[in-house]
Amino acid sequence: MHLRFPAALLLLTLLSPVSADFSFAPLPSSAWSEMTSAADVLNTRPFRLPAGFNQRILSDETGLDIYRGNDWTDMQSLNETGMDAGRYLYRTHEVRRLNNRLRDGREGGAVSVVDLVSGQATLFATRDDWEAIDGLLWTPWNSLLVTEEQKHDSSPDPHYPDAARGLVYELFPEQENPGQLAQAVARPLLGSLTHEGIEYDDQGNIYVIDEDDKGSIYRFVPDHSGDLESGRLFVLRVANGAQTGPAAWVALQLDRKSFDARSAARSKGATAFCRPEDLERIETTLYAALTCEEGDGAVLSIRLDTETPIVGYFVKPGRNVARENALLRRTGFRHPDNLADGPDGRLWISEDNMPGDIWVADPDRDGDGYSDGVELFASLRDEGGEPSGIYFGGTPPRLFVSIQHSSTGNDKTLVIEKDQPQNKRQSGN
């Protein structure tokens, strides 16, 4: 199924300032009783949503089927600047090289692109040595940064055969046709890690994580903003061996063969968190999803606007949101995975969990470091699937979200938006 819009109308709405109106009445519970593998449900209304919202498939495997198994559609981002800004939605596919092949027989991770004007989805980039391509970021200098969630060197980059784990790659779309790839370049100075989340700040610094049970959070400071060929990698270290509180960015010395940032970070006493995954910056605060921190997981906040970074838990089960109890089917927050900056400045959070919920966290207005309120927006009915790659664009605002490893075998990307007078179908629950 494909979604098509008139070209002029689509680009006008995508390039317009994003409206702050994405208000909703929170769901009272997760979709415990609605979990299913039925294709007629999951290919039309996979999410339980608040009243007044609709969902529709933008692209799925009936239109572009890259792999012989599930396509593991994961992170996504629009081309936010440059020519045809807002027209192309790029998506990573988190496929392991050794257990899934492309339809044409090749191995390797992939990036796809959906042309939001024509509705066509195509393969944008793939390489035999890419494995578990996951994180994705559109940069202000009109490139894409994609990351490998690679845990070992089973498929090394031929230019960096001794890299310890995954690398970050910079993809440059063709200037005259952003739907086509011009060049892909490895950026090893951002560290060889089990990568996922990636983010930048207004100074052009790049932030990455190490998705490990004792993973850390890193900051790359380029010598020249927009040029990732040279610079220095730093790691976050909270004072006094704590998980939260005052911190510092500690410079690392990378081995120029392995680029092993994990070993370099541990030699400097870097703070270890339980499976950092995604990163999202809202104004001067960087947020990190910690999937298994203290068991249920948490969302970390890092203040970037102070001389000394201040680290705290922003969302924490049992503190400002309920804990989930699957045996009792009690709705709660568990295993945060992907993050997005919402149209009203709130932080949106999707879970690596079943049912996979999407939560929304209010800012901290009372100054205690915690979100003032965390509400349930959506819950996935897919008994085998996971919501991933949440991302906002357009006005009225649209939430793009993918479902990977669906129990139907049909991974997909959806658009969720508020009902308009002419668009009432598939609304609510």
C-alpha positions as a Markdown table, in Angstrom:
| # | Residue | x | y | z |
|---|---|---|---|---|
| 1 | Met | 0.0 | 0.0 | 0.0 |
| 2 | His | 1.3 | 3.5 | -0.8 |
| 3 | Leu | 0.2 | 6.9 | 0.3 |
| 4 | Arg | 0.2 | 9.7 | -2.4 |
| 5 | Phe | -0.3 | 13.4 | -2.0 |
| 6 | Pro | -0.4 | 16.2 | -4.6 |
| 7 | Ala | 3.2 | 17.4 | -4.8 |
| 8 | Ala | 2.7 | 21.1 | -4.2 |
| 9 | Leu | 0.4 | 20.5 | -1.2 |
| 10 | Leu | 2.8 | 17.9 | 0.3 |
| 11 | Leu | 5.9 | 20.0 | 0.1 |
| 12 | Leu | 4.0 | 23.1 | 1.4 |
| 13 | Thr | 2.9 | 21.2 | 4.5 |
| 14 | Leu | 6.2 | 19.6 | 5.1 |
| 15 | Leu | 8.2 | 22.8 | 4.8 |
| 16 | Ser | 5.8 | 24.9 | 6.9 |
| 17 | Pro | 6.5 | 25.4 | 10.6 |
| 18 | Val | 5.2 | 22.5 | 12.7 |
| 19 | Ser | 2.0 | 23.2 | 14.6 |
| 20 | Ala | 2.1 | 22.4 | 18.3 |
| 21 | Asp | -1.3 | 20.8 | 18.3 |
| 22 | Phe | -0.9 | 17.1 | 18.8 |
| 23 | Ser | -2.9 | 17.0 | 22.0 |
| 24 | Phe | -4.7 | 13.7 | 22.9 |
| 25 | Ala | -6.6 | 12.0 | 25.7 |
| 26 | Pro | -4.2 | 9.4 | 27.1 |
| 27 | Leu | -5.0 | 5.7 | 26.7 |
| 28 | Pro | -6.1 | 4.1 | 30.0 |
| 29 | Ser | -4.1 | 0.9 | 29.2 |
| 30 | Ser | -1.9 | -1.0 | 26.8 |
| 31 | Ala | -3.4 | -3.3 | 24.2 |
| 32 | Trp | -3.1 | -6.4 | 26.3 |
| 33 | Ser | -6.4 | -8.0 | 25.2 |
| 34 | Glu | -6.0 | -7.0 | 21.6 |
| 35 | Met | -2.6 | -8.7 | 20.8 |
| 36 | Thr | -2.9 | -10.6 | 17.5 |
| 37 | Ser | -1.0 | -11.9 | 14.5 |
| 38 | Ala | -4.1 | -11.4 | 12.2 |
| 39 | Ala | -3.0 | -9.7 | 9.0 |
| 40 | Asp | -6.4 | -8.0 | 8.4 |
| 41 | Val | -5.9 | -6.1 | 11.7 |
| 42 | Leu | -2.1 | -5.5 | 11.6 |
| 43 | Asn | -2.1 | -4.3 | 8.0 |
| 44 | Thr | -4.8 | -1.7 | 8.6 |
| 45 | Arg | -4.9 | -0.7 | 12.3 |
| 46 | Pro | -1.9 | -2.1 | 14.1 |
| 47 | Phe | -1.9 | 0.6 | 16.9 |
| 48 | Arg | -4.5 | 1.3 | 19.5 |
| 49 | Leu | -4.8 | 5.1 | 19.4 |
| 50 | Pro | -6.7 | 7.8 | 21.2 |
| 51 | Ala | -10.0 | 9.0 | 19.8 |
| 52 | Gly | -9.5 | 11.6 | 17.1 |
| 53 | Phe | -6.4 | 10.0 | 15.5 |
| 54 | Asn | -6.0 | 7.9 | 12.4 |
| 55 | Gln | -3.3 | 5.6 | 11.1 |
| 56 | Arg | -2.4 | 4.6 | 7.6 |
| 57 | Ile | 0.4 | 2.6 | 5.9 |
| 58 | Leu | 3.0 | 4.7 | 4.1 |
| 59 | Ser | 5.1 | 1.9 | 2.9 |
| 60 | Asp | 5.3 | -1.9 | 3.5 |
| 61 | Glu | 6.8 | -5.0 | 2.0 |
| 62 | Thr | 4.0 | -5.3 | -0.6 |
| 63 | Gly | 5.6 | -2.2 | -2.2 |
| 64 | Leu | 9.3 | -2.7 | -1.4 |
| 65 | Asp | 10.5 | -6.1 | -0.1 |
| 66 | Ile | 14.3 | -5.9 | 0.4 |
| 67 | Tyr | 15.0 | -9.1 | 2.3 |
| 68 | Arg | 13.8 | -12.7 | 2.1 |
| 69 | Gly | 12.7 | -12.5 | 5.7 |
| 70 | Asn | 11.4 | -9.5 | 7.6 |
| 71 | Asp | 12.8 | -6.2 | 6.4 |
| 72 | Trp | 13.4 | -4.9 | 10.0 |
| 73 | Thr | 12.4 | -1.4 | 9.1 |
| 74 | Asp | 13.8 | 0.8 | 11.8 |
| 75 | Met | 14.9 | 4.5 | 12.2 |
| 76 | Gln | 13.7 | 7.2 | 9.8 |
| 77 | Ser | 14.3 | 10.8 | 9.0 |
| 78 | Leu | 13.2 | 13.3 | 6.4 |
| 79 | Asn | 15.7 | 15.3 | 4.3 |
| 80 | Glu | 15.2 | 18.4 | 6.5 |
| 81 | Thr | 17.3 | 20.9 | 4.5 |
| 82 | Gly | 18.6 | 21.3 | 0.9 |
| 83 | Met | 16.9 | 20.6 | -2.3 |
| 84 | Asp | 13.3 | 19.2 | -2.1 |
| 85 | Ala | 13.5 | 19.4 | 1.7 |
| 86 | Gly | 10.8 | 17.3 | 3.3 |
| 87 | Arg | 10.2 | 15.2 | 0.2 |
| 88 | Tyr | 12.2 | 12.1 | 1.1 |
| 89 | Leu | 11.8 | 9.8 | 4.1 |
| 90 | Tyr | 14.9 | 7.7 | 4.7 |
| 91 | Arg | 14.8 | 4.4 | 6.6 |
| 92 | Thr | 17.4 | 2.0 | 8.0 |
| 93 | His | 16.9 | -1.8 | 8.0 |
| 94 | Glu | 18.5 | -3.5 | 11.1 |
| 95 | Val | 19.2 | -6.8 | 9.4 |
| 96 | Arg | 22.1 | -9.0 | 10.5 |
| 97 | Arg | 24.3 | -10.0 | 7.6 |
| 98 | Leu | 24.5 | -13.7 | 8.4 |
| 99 | Asn | 20.8 | -14.6 | 8.9 |
| 100 | Asn | 19.0 | -12.7 | 6.2 |
| 101 | Arg | 19.8 | -12.0 | 2.6 |
| 102 | Leu | 18.5 | -9.4 | 0.1 |
| 103 | Arg | 16.0 | -10.7 | -2.4 |
| 104 | Asp | 18.8 | -10.6 | -5.1 |
| 105 | Gly | 21.0 | -12.9 | -3.0 |
| 106 | Arg | 23.4 | -10.3 | -1.6 |
| 107 | Glu | 24.1 | -9.8 | 2.1 |
| 108 | Gly | 24.4 | -6.6 | 4.0 |
| 109 | Gly | 22.4 | -3.9 | 5.8 |
| 110 | Ala | 20.4 | -1.3 | 3.9 |
| 111 | Val | 18.9 | 2.1 | 3.8 |
| 112 | Ser | 15.7 | 2.7 | 1.8 |
| 113 | Val | 13.9 | 5.9 | 0.8 |
| 114 | Val | 10.3 | 6.8 | 0.3 |
| 115 | Asp | 9.4 | 9.6 | -2.1 |
| 116 | Leu | 6.5 | 11.3 | -0.4 |
| 117 | Val | 5.3 | 12.9 | -3.6 |
| 118 | Ser | 5.1 | 9.7 | -5.8 |
| 119 | Gly | 4.6 | 7.3 | -2.9 |
| 120 | Gln | 7.4 | 5.0 | -4.3 |
| 121 | Ala | 9.8 | 3.3 | -2.0 |
| 122 | Thr | 13.2 | 2.2 | -3.3 |
| 123 | Leu | 16.5 | 0.8 | -2.0 |
| 124 | Phe | 18.8 | 3.8 | -1.4 |
| 125 | Ala | 22.0 | 2.1 | -0.2 |
| 126 | Thr | 23.4 | -1.3 | 0.7 |
| 127 | Arg | 26.9 | -2.8 | 1.2 |
| 128 | Asp | 28.0 | -6.4 | 1.7 |
| 129 | Asp | 30.0 | -5.4 | 4.8 |
| 130 | Trp | 27.2 | -3.4 | 6.5 |
| 131 | Glu | 25.5 | -5.2 | 9.4 |
| 132 | Ala | 22.5 | -4.1 | 11.4 |
| 133 | Ile | 22.2 | -0.6 | 10.1 |
| 134 | Asp | 20.2 | 1.1 | 12.8 |
| 135 | Gly | 20.6 | 4.8 | 13.8 |
| 136 | Leu | 19.8 | 7.6 | 11.3 |
| 137 | Leu | 20.3 | 11.3 | 11.4 |
| 138 | Trp | 19.8 | 14.1 | 8.7 |
| 139 | Thr | 22.6 | 16.7 | 9.3 |
| 140 | Pro | 22.4 | 20.4 | 8.7 |
| 141 | Trp | 25.0 | 20.0 | 6.0 |
| 142 | Asn | 22.7 | 17.8 | 3.9 |
| 143 | Ser | 24.0 | 14.4 | 4.6 |
| 144 | Leu | 22.8 | 11.3 | 6.4 |
| 145 | Leu | 24.6 | 9.6 | 9.3 |
| 146 | Val | 23.8 | 5.9 | 9.7 |
| 147 | Thr | 25.2 | 3.6 | 12.3 |
| 148 | Glu | 26.0 | -0.1 | 12.6 |
| 149 | Glu | 24.6 | -1.9 | 15.6 |
| 150 | Gln | 27.4 | -4.5 | 15.1 |
| 151 | Lys | 28.7 | -6.4 | 18.1 |
| 152 | His | 31.7 | -8.0 | 16.5 |
| 153 | Asp | 33.8 | -7.8 | 13.3 |
| 154 | Ser | 32.3 | -10.6 | 11.3 |
| 155 | Ser | 31.8 | -8.4 | 8.3 |
| 156 | Pro | 34.6 | -5.8 | 8.5 |
| 157 | Asp | 34.8 | -2.6 | 6.4 |
| 158 | Pro | 37.5 | -3.3 | 3.8 |
| 159 | His | 39.1 | 0.1 | 4.5 |
| 160 | Tyr | 39.0 | -0.5 | 8.3 |
| 161 | Pro | 39.4 | -4.3 | 8.6 |
| 162 | Asp | 40.5 | -4.1 | 12.3 |
| 163 | Ala | 37.6 | -2.1 | 13.5 |
| 164 | Ala | 36.4 | -3.6 | 16.8 |
| 165 | Arg | 32.7 | -3.3 | 16.1 |
| 166 | Gly | 30.3 | -1.2 | 14.1 |
| 167 | Leu | 31.1 | 2.2 | 12.4 |
| 168 | Val | 29.2 | 5.4 | 11.6 |
| 169 | Tyr | 28.8 | 6.1 | 7.9 |
| 170 | Glu | 28.1 | 9.4 | 6.2 |
| 171 | Leu | 25.8 | 9.1 | 3.2 |
| 172 | Phe | 25.7 | 12.0 | 0.7 |
| 173 | Pro | 22.6 | 12.1 | -1.6 |
| 174 | Glu | 22.9 | 13.5 | -5.0 |
| 175 | Gln | 22.4 | 17.2 | -4.9 |
| 176 | Glu | 20.0 | 17.3 | -7.8 |
| 177 | Asn | 18.2 | 14.1 | -6.8 |
| 178 | Pro | 18.2 | 13.4 | -3.0 |
| 179 | Gly | 16.5 | 10.1 | -3.7 |
| 180 | Gln | 19.7 | 8.7 | -5.1 |
| 181 | Leu | 23.0 | 8.0 | -3.3 |
| 182 | Ala | 26.1 | 9.8 | -4.5 |
| 183 | Gln | 28.7 | 8.6 | -1.9 |
| 184 | Ala | 29.0 | 6.7 | 1.4 |
| 185 | Val | 32.0 | 7.3 | 3.6 |
| 186 | Ala | 33.0 | 5.7 | 6.9 |
| 187 | Arg | 33.6 | 8.0 | 9.9 |
| 188 | Pro | 35.8 | 5.9 | 12.2 |
| 189 | Leu | 36.7 | 8.8 | 14.5 |
| 190 | Leu | 33.2 | 8.6 | 15.9 |
| 191 | Gly | 34.3 | 5.3 | 17.4 |
| 192 | Ser | 33.9 | 1.6 | 16.7 |
| 193 | Leu | 31.0 | 0.6 | 18.9 |
| 194 | Thr | 27.7 | -1.2 | 19.0 |
| 195 | His | 26.0 | 1.9 | 17.6 |
| 196 | Glu | 22.4 | 3.0 | 17.5 |
| 197 | Gly | 21.3 | 6.5 | 18.5 |
| 198 | Ile | 23.0 | 9.5 | 17.0 |
| 199 | Glu | 22.3 | 13.2 | 17.4 |
| 200 | Tyr | 24.0 | 16.6 | 16.9 |
| 201 | Asp | 23.9 | 20.0 | 18.7 |
| 202 | Asp | 24.0 | 23.6 | 17.5 |
| 203 | Gln | 27.8 | 23.7 | 17.6 |
| 204 | Gly | 28.0 | 20.7 | 15.2 |
| 205 | Asn | 29.1 | 18.2 | 17.8 |
| 206 | Ile | 27.9 | 14.6 | 17.2 |
| 207 | Tyr | 26.6 | 12.4 | 20.0 |
| 208 | Val | 26.6 | 8.5 | 19.8 |
| 209 | Ile | 26.0 | 5.6 | 22.2 |
| 210 | Asp | 27.3 | 2.1 | 22.8 |
| 211 | Glu | 24.4 | -0.3 | 23.0 |
| 212 | Asp | 25.9 | -2.6 | 25.6 |
| 213 | Asp | 24.8 | -3.6 | 29.1 |
| 214 | Lys | 27.7 | -1.4 | 30.3 |
| 215 | Gly | 27.5 | 1.1 | 27.5 |
| 216 | Ser | 28.5 | 4.8 | 27.6 |
| 217 | Ile | 27.5 | 8.0 | 25.9 |
| 218 | Tyr | 30.0 | 9.8 | 23.6 |
| 219 | Arg | 30.5 | 13.3 | 22.1 |
| 220 | Phe | 32.5 | 13.9 | 18.9 |
| 221 | Val | 33.9 | 17.4 | 18.5 |
| 222 | Pro | 34.9 | 18.0 | 14.9 |
| 223 | Asp | 37.8 | 20.3 | 14.1 |
| 224 | His | 35.5 | 22.1 | 11.7 |
| 225 | Ser | 31.7 | 22.0 | 12.0 |
| 226 | Gly | 30.2 | 19.8 | 9.3 |
| 227 | Asp | 33.5 | 18.0 | 8.6 |
| 228 | Leu | 33.7 | 14.6 | 10.4 |
| 229 | Glu | 37.1 | 13.7 | 8.9 |
| 230 | Ser | 39.0 | 15.1 | 11.9 |
| 231 | Gly | 38.2 | 15.9 | 15.5 |
| 232 | Arg | 38.2 | 14.3 | 19.0 |
| 233 | Leu | 36.0 | 11.8 | 20.7 |
| 234 | Phe | 34.9 | 12.3 | 24.4 |
| 235 | Val | 33.0 | 10.1 | 26.8 |
| 236 | Leu | 30.6 | 11.1 | 29.6 |
| 237 | Arg | 31.8 | 10.5 | 33.1 |
| 238 | Val | 29.6 | 11.3 | 36.1 |
| 239 | Ala | 31.4 | 12.5 | 39.2 |
| 240 | Asn | 32.1 | 10.2 | 42.1 |
| 241 | Gly | 31.2 | 7.0 | 40.3 |
| 242 | Ala | 27.5 | 7.9 | 40.3 |
| 243 | Gln | 24.9 | 7.4 | 37.6 |
| 244 | Thr | 23.5 | 10.9 | 37.9 |
| 245 | Gly | 24.8 | 14.3 | 39.0 |
| 246 | Pro | 27.6 | 16.6 | 37.8 |
| 247 | Ala | 29.6 | 15.1 | 35.0 |
| 248 | Ala | 32.4 | 15.8 | 32.5 |
| 249 | Trp | 33.2 | 15.0 | 28.9 |
| 250 | Val | 36.6 | 13.2 | 29.1 |
| 251 | Ala | 38.8 | 13.1 | 26.0 |
| 252 | Leu | 39.7 | 9.7 | 24.5 |
| 253 | Gln | 42.7 | 8.5 | 22.6 |
| 254 | Leu | 41.5 | 6.0 | 20.0 |
| 255 | Asp | 43.7 | 3.3 | 18.6 |
| 256 | Arg | 43.9 | 4.2 | 14.8 |
| 257 | Lys | 43.5 | 0.6 | 13.7 |
| 258 | Ser | 40.6 | -0.7 | 15.9 |
| 259 | Phe | 39.0 | 2.6 | 16.8 |
| 260 | Asp | 37.8 | 0.8 | 19.9 |
| 261 | Ala | 36.0 | 3.5 | 21.8 |
| 262 | Arg | 34.5 | 1.1 | 24.3 |
| 263 | Ser | 38.0 | 0.0 | 25.6 |
| 264 | Ala | 39.2 | 3.6 | 25.5 |
| 265 | Ala | 36.2 | 4.8 | 27.5 |
| 266 | Arg | 36.5 | 2.1 | 30.2 |
| 267 | Ser | 40.2 | 3.0 | 30.6 |
| 268 | Lys | 39.0 | 6.5 | 31.6 |
| 269 | Gly | 36.4 | 5.4 | 34.1 |
| 270 | Ala | 33.4 | 6.3 | 31.8 |
| 271 | Thr | 30.0 | 6.0 | 33.3 |
| 272 | Ala | 28.3 | 2.7 | 32.3 |
| 273 | Phe | 24.6 | 2.6 | 31.6 |
| 274 | Cys | 22.4 | -0.4 | 30.8 |
| 275 | Arg | 21.9 | -0.5 | 27.0 |
| 276 | Pro | 21.8 | 3.1 | 25.9 |
| 277 | Glu | 19.9 | 3.1 | 22.6 |
| 278 | Asp | 18.4 | 6.2 | 21.1 |
| 279 | Leu | 19.4 | 9.9 | 21.5 |
| 280 | Glu | 17.2 | 13.0 | 21.1 |
| 281 | Arg | 18.0 | 16.6 | 21.7 |
| 282 | Ile | 15.3 | 19.1 | 22.7 |
| 283 | Glu | 16.8 | 22.7 | 22.9 |
| 284 | Thr | 19.8 | 22.3 | 25.3 |
| 285 | Thr | 19.0 | 18.9 | 26.8 |
| 286 | Leu | 20.1 | 15.6 | 25.4 |
| 287 | Tyr | 18.0 | 12.6 | 26.2 |
| 288 | Ala | 19.1 | 9.0 | 26.1 |
| 289 | Ala | 16.9 | 5.9 | 26.2 |
| 290 | Leu | 18.4 | 3.4 | 28.6 |
| 291 | Thr | 16.6 | 0.1 | 27.8 |
| 292 | Cys | 17.5 | -2.0 | 30.8 |
| 293 | Glu | 18.7 | 0.6 | 33.4 |
| 294 | Glu | 17.7 | -0.7 | 36.8 |
| 295 | Gly | 15.7 | -3.5 | 35.1 |
| 296 | Asp | 12.7 | -1.7 | 33.6 |
| 297 | Gly | 14.8 | 1.0 | 31.9 |
| 298 | Ala | 14.8 | 4.8 | 32.1 |
| 299 | Val | 15.3 | 7.9 | 30.1 |
| 300 | Leu | 18.4 | 10.0 | 30.9 |
| 301 | Ser | 18.7 | 13.7 | 30.6 |
| 302 | Ile | 22.0 | 15.6 | 30.0 |
| 303 | Arg | 22.1 | 19.3 | 30.3 |
| 304 | Leu | 24.3 | 20.8 | 27.6 |
| 305 | Asp | 23.9 | 24.5 | 28.4 |
| 306 | Thr | 26.0 | 24.5 | 31.6 |
| 307 | Glu | 29.8 | 24.4 | 31.9 |
| 308 | Thr | 29.5 | 21.2 | 33.9 |
| 309 | Pro | 27.0 | 18.7 | 32.3 |
| 310 | Ile | 24.2 | 17.8 | 34.7 |
| 311 | Val | 23.0 | 14.2 | 34.3 |
| 312 | Gly | 19.7 | 12.9 | 35.7 |
| 313 | Tyr | 16.8 | 10.5 | 35.2 |
| 314 | Phe | 14.1 | 12.2 | 33.3 |
| 315 | Val | 11.6 | 9.3 | 33.1 |
| 316 | Lys | 11.9 | 6.5 | 35.7 |
| 317 | Pro | 9.4 | 3.7 | 36.4 |
| 318 | Gly | 8.2 | 4.0 | 40.0 |
| 319 | Arg | 9.1 | 7.6 | 40.2 |
| 320 | Asn | 7.1 | 9.5 | 37.7 |
| 321 | Val | 5.5 | 6.7 | 35.7 |
| 322 | Ala | 3.9 | 3.4 | 36.6 |
| 323 | Arg | 5.9 | 0.1 | 36.4 |
| 324 | Glu | 4.6 | -2.5 | 34.0 |
| 325 | Asn | 3.5 | -5.9 | 35.4 |
| 326 | Ala | 3.0 | -8.3 | 32.4 |
| 327 | Leu | 1.7 | -11.2 | 34.5 |
| 328 | Leu | -1.1 | -9.0 | 35.9 |
| 329 | Arg | -1.5 | -7.1 | 32.6 |
| 330 | Arg | -0.8 | -3.9 | 34.4 |
| 331 | Thr | 0.1 | -1.1 | 32.1 |
| 332 | Gly | 3.4 | 0.7 | 32.8 |
| 333 | Phe | 6.6 | 2.0 | 31.3 |
| 334 | Arg | 9.2 | -0.7 | 30.3 |
| 335 | His | 12.3 | -0.9 | 28.1 |
| 336 | Pro | 12.4 | 2.5 | 26.3 |
| 337 | Asp | 14.0 | 2.4 | 22.9 |
| 338 | Asn | 13.4 | 5.2 | 20.4 |
| 339 | Leu | 12.9 | 8.9 | 21.1 |
| 340 | Ala | 11.5 | 11.8 | 19.2 |
| 341 | Asp | 11.0 | 15.6 | 19.7 |
| 342 | Gly | 7.3 | 16.2 | 19.5 |
| 343 | Pro | 5.6 | 19.1 | 17.9 |
| 344 | Asp | 4.9 | 20.8 | 21.2 |
| 345 | Gly | 8.4 | 20.2 | 22.6 |
| 346 | Arg | 7.5 | 17.1 | 24.6 |
| 347 | Leu | 9.6 | 13.9 | 24.4 |
| 348 | Trp | 8.0 | 10.9 | 22.7 |
| 349 | Ile | 9.3 | 7.5 | 23.7 |
| 350 | Ser | 8.6 | 4.0 | 22.1 |
| 351 | Glu | 9.3 | 0.8 | 23.8 |
| 352 | Asp | 11.2 | -2.4 | 22.9 |
| 353 | Asn | 8.5 | -4.4 | 24.6 |
| 354 | Met | 5.2 | -6.4 | 24.1 |
| 355 | Pro | 2.9 | -4.7 | 23.8 |
| 356 | Gly | 5.0 | -2.0 | 22.4 |
| 357 | Asp | 3.7 | 1.3 | 23.8 |
| 358 | Ile | 4.4 | 4.9 | 22.8 |
| 359 | Trp | 4.6 | 7.4 | 25.7 |
| 360 | Val | 4.9 | 11.2 | 25.9 |
| 361 | Ala | 6.8 | 13.0 | 28.6 |
| 362 | Asp | 6.1 | 16.6 | 29.6 |
| 363 | Pro | 9.0 | 18.9 | 30.3 |
| 364 | Asp | 10.4 | 19.4 | 33.8 |
| 365 | Arg | 8.8 | 22.7 | 34.9 |
| 366 | Asp | 9.2 | 22.3 | 38.6 |
| 367 | Gly | 13.0 | 21.9 | 38.5 |
| 368 | Asp | 13.3 | 18.5 | 40.1 |
| 369 | Gly | 14.9 | 17.0 | 37.0 |
| 370 | Tyr | 12.0 | 14.6 | 36.2 |
| 371 | Ser | 9.3 | 14.9 | 33.6 |
| 372 | Asp | 6.2 | 16.5 | 35.2 |
| 373 | Gly | 3.9 | 13.9 | 33.6 |
| 374 | Val | 4.2 | 10.8 | 31.4 |
| 375 | Glu | 1.1 | 9.7 | 29.3 |
| 376 | Leu | 0.3 | 6.7 | 27.1 |
| 377 | Phe | -0.4 | 7.7 | 23.5 |
| 378 | Ala | -0.4 | 4.4 | 21.6 |
| 379 | Ser | -0.1 | 0.6 | 22.0 |
| 380 | Leu | 0.9 | -1.9 | 19.3 |
| 381 | Arg | -1.4 | -4.8 | 18.8 |
| 382 | Asp | 1.2 | -6.9 | 16.9 |
| 383 | Glu | 2.1 | -9.8 | 19.1 |
| 384 | Gly | 5.6 | -10.2 | 17.5 |
| 385 | Gly | 6.3 | -6.6 | 16.4 |
| 386 | Glu | 8.0 | -3.6 | 17.9 |
| 387 | Pro | 7.4 | 0.1 | 17.2 |
| 388 | Ser | 10.6 | 1.8 | 16.0 |
| 389 | Gly | 11.9 | 5.0 | 14.5 |
| 390 | Ile | 9.3 | 7.5 | 15.8 |
| 391 | Tyr | 9.8 | 10.8 | 14.0 |
| 392 | Phe | 7.7 | 13.9 | 13.5 |
| 393 | Gly | 7.4 | 16.1 | 10.3 |
| 394 | Gly | 4.9 | 18.4 | 8.6 |
| 395 | Thr | 2.0 | 20.6 | 9.5 |
| 396 | Pro | -0.5 | 19.5 | 10.7 |
| 397 | Pro | 2.1 | 17.4 | 12.5 |
| 398 | Arg | 2.5 | 13.8 | 11.4 |
| 399 | Leu | 4.1 | 11.0 | 13.4 |
| 400 | Phe | 6.0 | 8.5 | 11.3 |
| 401 | Val | 6.5 | 5.2 | 13.0 |
| 402 | Ser | 7.7 | 1.8 | 11.8 |
| 403 | Ile | 6.9 | -1.7 | 12.9 |
| 404 | Gln | 9.8 | -4.2 | 12.7 |
| 405 | His | 9.8 | -8.0 | 12.9 |
| 406 | Ser | 6.0 | -8.0 | 12.6 |
| 407 | Ser | 4.3 | -11.3 | 13.3 |
| 408 | Thr | 2.7 | -11.1 | 9.8 |
| 409 | Gly | 6.1 | -10.9 | 8.1 |
| 410 | Asn | 5.1 | -7.6 | 6.7 |
| 411 | Asp | 7.3 | -4.8 | 8.2 |
| 412 | Lys | 5.9 | -1.4 | 7.5 |
| 413 | Thr | 6.0 | 2.4 | 8.1 |
| 414 | Leu | 2.9 | 4.2 | 9.1 |
| 415 | Val | 1.7 | 7.8 | 9.4 |
| 416 | Ile | -0.3 | 8.7 | 12.5 |
| 417 | Glu | -2.1 | 12.1 | 12.5 |
| 418 | Lys | -5.1 | 13.9 | 13.9 |
| 419 | Asp | -8.3 | 13.5 | 12.1 |
| 420 | Gln | -9.1 | 16.2 | 9.6 |
| 421 | Pro | -12.7 | 16.9 | 8.3 |
| 422 | Gln | -12.0 | 15.0 | 5.2 |
| 423 | Asn | -10.1 | 12.1 | 6.9 |
| 424 | Lys | -12.0 | 10.2 | 9.5 |
| 425 | Arg | -11.3 | 6.6 | 8.6 |
| 426 | Gln | -9.3 | 4.2 | 10.9 |
| 427 | Ser | -9.7 | 6.6 | 13.7 |
| 428 | Gly | -9.2 | 5.9 | 17.4 |
| 429 | Asn | -9.2 | 2.3 | 18.8 |
